[in-house]
Amino acid sequence: MTVTNGYEQSDREQAIKIINLDELEDQARQIIPQGGFGYISEGSEDEWTKARNRAAFNTVQIAPRVLHSVEAPSTSTSVFGVSIKTPVIMAPTAAQGLAHTRGEAATAEGVAAAGTIMSQSTYGTTSIAETAEASKGAPWFFQLYMSNDWEFNEALLDEAKSHGAAAVVLTVDSMQGGYREPDIRNEFQFPLPMANLAAFSETSGKGKGIFEIYAAAKQKITGADVRRVAEYVGLPVIVKGIQDPCDAALALGSGASGIWVSNHGGRQLNGGPGSFDVLPSIARAVNGRVPVIFDSGVRRGSQVFKALASGADLVAIGRPAIYALALGGAQGVRTVFEYLTHEFRIVMQLAGTQTVDDVKRAKLLHY
């Protein structure tokens, strides 16, 4: 363990054995301090929506297909002209130093080794530059939480673009955090600095502190903000937090280059639908015009299959990768993506699908 500001951080770096992703949560609970673990694992209120994210997958079944001459299915795919080995990517998650002393840098290293895409949060404990360096040329996205201070937004976007971000993920469902009881019960405060916020505070010349920047988070986000970010940064902008087809249409009409279907892992609006519940209708509204990314509740290869067959182009995971980060650092993260892709490949073959495009055309049974 490494102790920073009185907070114990894992410094493990080892391969981990995975039987299933659910078991990682209890294993990580033994390593991550209570406050940090509560922040990572929690949903909002009584966590009904967090639970629904998992239950929603059980509303459909995969139709087994045989006699289709399928052997060694390929999980490779591409997005925005970038080829990746698996349709499973890393969702942006904040403050990964709560799980491991190397934080986002270790996650980026593990994700790159697995041949897929890292997403770096504005509120990372590792800087954009450090995460980009750890990616070693592999593709990565930068996730922006907008501030009312446009100079701060510009500084982050400039930094991300200069270090090779392939796209910007604009999160629009987190103008404020959901009511999360573990944080209240644990009286949790972030024990580690947010590297990107700290860097801006030090270099802006305005003397702003981190808490001032937090307080300046933009509450009202509209289509005009999507367009402003897209026009400024000159990279594909993926709007994350879409849960309604009408909002997908608004985002597309405002210049979005991608739609990210997500309810933030059940951390925001409790009582809302599971992310998988709304995926098909949003995918129909998008109608192939831009890539659709999906997250929230994914733990099995069969769930990756169901999401792709319901209209997603990519599927993102968050918590399982962070638990693996605590358990094994970069090697642990790599193992999670390789394991989930292995499960997905098995399902592909049993469902008679040779490629990811075949999966997208696969039949699901509804009941």
N, C-alpha and C positions, 0 to 999 in steps of 0.2 A: 504493500500500500504506500501511496504518496500522500502526505498531508499538506493541504494548501488552505490557508486561512482557517485552520481548524477542521477542515472537511477532508475526510478520508476518500481518496480516489484509487480505484483499481489501477494497477500498472501491469496487469497480466498480459502476456503475449504468447499465445499457444493455440494450437488447433483444439477444437472442442468436438465432443461426440454429440450428435443430435439424433434422437429417436423421433421426436416431433417438436414443433416450435412452441407449443403451449408449455412444455416442461421448462423452457428457458426462463420463464417468468419467476417461478419459485426458486430456481437456482440463482438468478440475479438478485433476488430479494435478500439472499444471505450475504451478498457482497456490497451492494449499494446502500449507503446510509439511509435511514428511514425517511428523512425529509426529501432527499433526492429521488428515492424510489417512488414515493407518493406522487411527486410531480410528474415523473415519467409515466407511471402506470394509470393515473387517475382519469376518470371521465367527469362529467358535470352532474350536479345534483345526485339523484339516486342511480345514475349510470344506466338508465333504461335504453337510451339510444346507443350507448357503447355496446350493450348486450345485443341489441337489435342488429347491429352491424354483422355479428356472427350468425344470428338466427336467420337473417334474410336469405343467406345462401341456401338454406334448406327448403326454400319455396320452389326450387327448380331441380330437375334431375338431368344428368347427362345421358344421352341416348347411346348405348354401346353399339359400335358398328364393327362388323367383321367382313372378311373376304375383300378387303380393300388394299391388299398388298402393301401394308405399312411396315417399315423396318427402320430402326434407328431414327426416330423423328428428329427434325431440326428445330431447335428453339430460337434460332437467330432471327432478328428482325431489324428494323431501322426506324429512325424518327429524325426529322429535319436534316436528312441526308447523312446521319450518323449511324453506322452499323454497330449493333451490340449483340452479345451472345445469348441474351435472354430477354424476354419482355418484362421481367421483374426488375424494377429500379428502386433506388433509395428515395424515400419521401423526405422533405426537409423537416428536421426536428431540432428544436432549440437546445442549447446548453448541454451538449454531449459530454462536456467535462464532468458532469455529475456522475457519469458512468465510468469514465476512464481518463487518466491524466492527459492522454494525447487527444482526446475529444474527436472533433470532426476530422482532424488529420488522419487518425487511425481508421476512421470509417471510410474516408476517401480512398485510402490505400487498399483496404479490403474490397471495396466496391470495384475499384479499377482492376484488381487482380481477378475478380469474378467476371470481368468483361462487360460491365453495365454502367449505368449513369448514377452519379452522386448528385444530391441536391443540398446546397449549403444554405443554412438559415441566416437571415439578418442577425438573429440573436444567438449566434454560435459563440462558443467559448474559444474557438480558434479563428484566426483572421481569414479573410478571403484569400490572401496571398499564400498563407500556410496550407490551406486546404487545396488550392490549385496546385501547389508544388507537390503535395502528397499524391495528387491524382496522376502525376507523371505522364501528362499528355492525354489521359483518358477523358472522355466527355463528362461535363458536369454542368448543372444548372445553378443559378443563383436565385434564391427566394427573397423577395422584397416585402417587408412590412412597411407600408407607406407612412411617412411622417408629414406633419403639417409644415415642417421645415423643408422646402424644396431643395435647398442647398445640400441638406443631409442626404436626400434621395439621390441627387446628382452624384454626390461623392461615392455612395455605394455602387451605383450603376457604372460610373466611370471605372471604379476599382475592379468590379466584376468583369467588365468588358476588356479591360487592359490585361487581365490575367486569363482570358480565354474562355469565359462562360459561353456555352452553346445556346442558352436561352435564359430568359428571366421568368420566374414564377411569381406572379403577383397574387398574394393571398388577400381575399376580400371578405372572409367570414370571421375575422378576428379583430374587429374594431375595439372590442373589449373581451376579456376572458370570461368563459362560463363560470358558474358558481361551483368551485371545486373544493369539496369538503376536506380531503386529505391535507391540502395546503393550509387550510384554516386550523385544522386540528393539530398539525405539526408546527404551526406558526412559522411556516417555511419562508425563508428569504434566500435569494440566490447568493451562495457563498463565494462564487467565482465571477470575475469580470467578464462582461460580454465584449469580446475583442474588437468587433467592428464599431460598436458604440464608443468604446474607450478611445479608439484611434481617432475617431472624428472629434471627440471632446478635446483631445490633445492638440489636434492640428487645425481646428477650425478658426482659432484665434478669437473666438467669442466667449471662451471661458465656460461653456456649457458643461454641466455634469451629466453623467449617465441617466440619472433619474429625471433630469429635465428633458432629455431626449425621449425617454419613455412617455413622459407626460404629454409630449407633443405628438403622439401617435395619431394618425388621421382617423377621425370617427366617421366622416361622411365620404364614402368612396362611390364614385359614379362612373359611367361609361367614359366621361371626359378624362378621368384619371387614367383609365386603361389606354386611351389614345395618346395622352401626354407621355406616359412612360414608353410606349411603343415608338413614338416619333423621336423621343430623345435618345433612347439607347440603340436603336437600329438593330435589335436582335428580336427573334421570335418571343412574344410575350404570351405566356400560358396563364390563364386566369384560374386560380385555385379556390375551391370552396363553393363551386356551383352545385346546387341541389334542386334546381327547377329548370325545365326546358325554356321558359320565358327568359330567365336570367342568362342561359346559354346564348340565346338569340341576341340579347342586349350586348353581351361580351363580344360576340362575333361582329355585330354591327359597329362596335367601337374599335375594331382593329385587332382583336385577339387572334393569335396564331395557334392557339391550343386551348382546350377546355379540360380542367382537372376536376373530376367529380369526387367530392370529399365532404365529410362532415367533421373533419379534424379529429378523427378517431373517437367521436362521441364526447369531445372535450368542450364543445361550445353550446349549441342549443339542445338541451335535453328535451325529449318528447317529440323530436323530429324523426323522420324516417331513417332507416338504415341506408347507408350509402348505396348498397346493391339494389335496394328497392327502387331507387330513382334512376339508376344507370340506363336501363333500356330506353326510357322516354327521352332522356337527354341525348343519348346517342342517335335516336331517330331525328331529333331536332337539328343536330349537327350535320347528319346525313353525309358523313365522309368529307366534309369541307376542310376540316383541320383534325389533327390527332386528338383523341380522347384518352386522358389518363385517369385512372381510378385508384382510390385507396379507401381504407378504413375496414378493419376486421379480417384482413387476409392472413391466414395461417397455414393453408394447405394448397397443394398443387391442384386439386380439384376446384378450389375456389378461384385460382388464377384462370383455369380453363373456363369456368362459368362466367367470369368477368369479361374475358376476351370474346366469348360466344355471345355476350349480351351487348357488345358494342364498344368495349374498351380496346385501345391499341397498345397501351402499356398498363401495368399494374404496379403500384408502389407499396412498399412496406415501411413501417417506422419502428414501433416498439420491439419486435423480435430482433431487429438488427442492433438496437441499443442494448438489449439484454446480452446479446452475444458480444458486443463491444466490451461490456464489463467482465464477461467471462473469459475472453480470449484476445482482446485488442483487435488489431487488423486481421489476424488469422481467424478469429471468431466471426467477424463480420463476413469475411469471404466464405466461410463455411455455411453460414445461413443462406446466402444467395445460391450457392452451389447445391445445397440440400433442397431448397424449395424448387429450384429448376429441375433437379432430379425427380422429385415427386411429380412435377408438371409433365415431364417427358413420359413417365409411366402412364399417366392419364391420357396423354395424347395418343399413345399406341393403342391402349385399350378402347379408346373412342374412335379409332380408325382415322386419325388425322396425322398427316406427314409433316405439315408445316404450320407455322403460326397463322398464315392466311387460311389454311384449312380449318383451324380452330375457330376463326372468326365466322366461318360459314356453317359451323356445326349446329346440330339441332339440340335444343334443350326442351325437356318435357315440363310443362307447367301444371300444377294441380292446386 
